[in-house]
Amino acid sequence: MVEMMKVPDMGKIEGNEMPVTPVLERHYIPKDFRDRVAFAFVRFMRLFSDTFFARRYGHRAVVLETIAGVPGMVGGVLQHLRSLRRLEGDRGRIRILLDEAENERMHLMTFIHIAQPSRLERLLILLAQGGFFNFYFLLYMISRKTAHRLVGYLEEEAVHSYTEYLADVDKGTYADVPAPSIAIDYWKLAPDARLHDVIIAVRADEARHREVNHELADAVV
């Protein structure tokens, strides 16, 4: 693994502007105790998801995207309250985090057209989302740095998972079905776009979220 290169200063990101397309497979090496805690937690979650879903990437995407939309919403709300409380600007972070939450929700809206969750997976969604919301809310209140670092590591894993999913689609393990119309409209894909194109678009989103959250973690003193 190589250390992640420096990404743009969050103070220079206005509104919903995002950094340019980043390198796909990139790992931020933990530098302190909080980083190591965040990384260990994400590795544990990866072990659980690998055990439960195996290589059923469509179902993995549906379940995990219901959780992935939580951090941006929680962070955006708490940053909003912090800005009000401190009577100061937010340097564009509220909009960035809320846009991240909406982007993750669109990932979910796309993949439910590709893999319908089972009853067990729907139950898992209820339990996991409720538990993770409360966990992340408390974590963000205690340590914004750790919270953003954790999301950065979650996004690293998301990029890796979508890369594996793409490889299996290209090998023919999974059918390269036509892209859902919602995905074509959202990412402005070609009318004849396929699942291959959707995965590439989603993976690029996750890579940008990774960059932003690692940079936000670095910005917290």
N, C-alpha and C positions, 0 to 999 in steps of 0.2 A: 504494500500500500504506500502511496505517496501522499505527502502533505498537500492540502488543498491550497491552491493559489489564492491570492487576495482578490476579492470581488469588489465591485464599486461601493463607495461610501453611501450608506443608506441616507445620509443627509442630502445627497445629490439626486435621490430618487423621488420625484414629485408625483403626486396623484397616484394613478395606477400604472405608471411606467415601470417596466421590469428590466433587469439587466439583459444584455444581449445573450443569445443562445450559448449556454455554458458547455464545457466538456461533460460528456455523459457520465462515465464511470469515474467518480472522484470521491476520495475519502478524506474527511477532516480528522487528523490525528488528535486524540484527546490530550489536553495539555494540563488539566488540573483535576481535582477530585470531582467537581461538578460535571465536567465533561465525561469522566470515566463512569459516573453513576448513570448519566443519560445513555451512554453507549451500551452499558451492561443491560439496562432495561430494554433497549431496542433489540439487542441480541436475544434476550429471553423471549420477547414477543415474536421475533422471527422464527425461533425454534417452535413455538406453539403453532404459528400459522403454517409452517412447513409440515408439521405433524398432522394437523387437522385437514388442510386442503391438498397436501401433496402437490401434484402438478395440475390441479384444476384451477388454472389461472383466472378464468372468467368468473368463477364463484368467489375466488379469493378477492378479486377486484371489487365485486359487488359488496361484500361484507366489509372489507377494509376501507373502502371509500366512504362508507357511512360514518366511520370513525375519523377519517382523514379531514373531513369537513369541520370537525370540532375545534382544533387549535386556532385556526384563523378567526373564527367567530368569537371564541373566548378571549383571545388576545386583543382583537379589535375592540370589543366591549370594554375590557379592562384598561386598554390604552385610552379609550374615549373618556372613561371616568377619571383616569389619572390626569388627562389634559384639563378637564373641568376643575378638578380638585386643586391643581397647581397653577391654574390660570395661565397656562402657557401652551404654545403650539405643539404639534405631535410630529413634525418633520415628515408628514405624509404616511406615517406608519399605519394609522387607522385604516385608511383606504386600501393600502397594500394587503393588510391582513384580512379585511372583509372580502376583498376581491379573491384572495386565496381560498377562503371558505366557499365562495360561490363557484369558483373554478373546480374545486373538489366535488361539489354537489353535481356539477355538470358531468364529471367523470362517472358518477353513480348513475345519473339519468341515461347516460349512454350505454353502460354495461348491463343494465337491467333488460335491455333489448337483445342482449347476447347470451346472458346466463341468468335465468330466473332462480332466485334462492329457494332452497327447500324449507320446509317448516322448521327444521332444526337450525338452519342458518338464520331464519327470521328471528328465532328466539335468541340466538347468539348475538344478532344485531342489537336487540333490545337491551340485553344484559351488558354487552361490551360498550355500547354507546353511553348508556347511563353511568356505568362505572368510570369510563375514561373521561367523561365530561367533568365529573366531580373531582377526579384525580388531577386533571390538567388545570382546572380552575384553582385548586389549592396550590399546586406547584407554581403556577404563574404568580400567585399572590406572594409566595415565599421566595421564589428565585426566578425572575424573568430570564436570566441568562441560561439556567438549566432547562427551562421550558422550551426556549427557542433552539437550544442545542439538541434537545431530544427530538424536536420536529425535523431538524436538519438531518439527524441520523435516520429517522423514519423515512425521509424522502430519499436518502441514499439507498435504503433497502427497496423502496418503491421503484426506483430507476432500475435496480438490478433485477427485480421480479418482472418488470415489463420487458426488459431485454431478453430474459429467458422465454417469456410468453411469445415475443416476436419471433424468436428462433424456432420455436415449436410450430408456429403458424407457417413460417417459411419452409419448414421441413415437411409440412403436410400432416403433422400430428393433430392439428386442429384445422377445421375448414376455414379458409379465408373468405368468410361470408361478406356480403355487401354491407357497407357502413350504414348504420341507422341514420335516418334523415336528420335527427336532432344533432348528430355529430357533424354531418355535412354542413348544416347551417351554422353551428357554433364555431367550428374551426375553418370555415370557408373551404372545405375540401372539394375536390372534383366530384361531379355528379355520379361518376362510376367508381368512387373510392371504395376500398375494401377494409376489412378488419386490420390488415397490415398498416394501412395509413392512419387509422384511428390510434393504434398502439403507439406509433411514432409520435403523434401529436400529444397524446397523454403523457408519454415518457418525457417529452420536452418540457411540459408543464411542471412535472415533478422535479426535474433537474433545476428549473428556475426557483421553485419553492425551496429546494435544498440550499441554493446559493443565498437567498434572501434570509432564511432563518439562521444559517450559520453566521451571516454578517450581522444580523440583529443581536445574536448572542455575543459576538465580539464587541459590539458597541456598548453593551451594558457593563458598567464599571462594578 
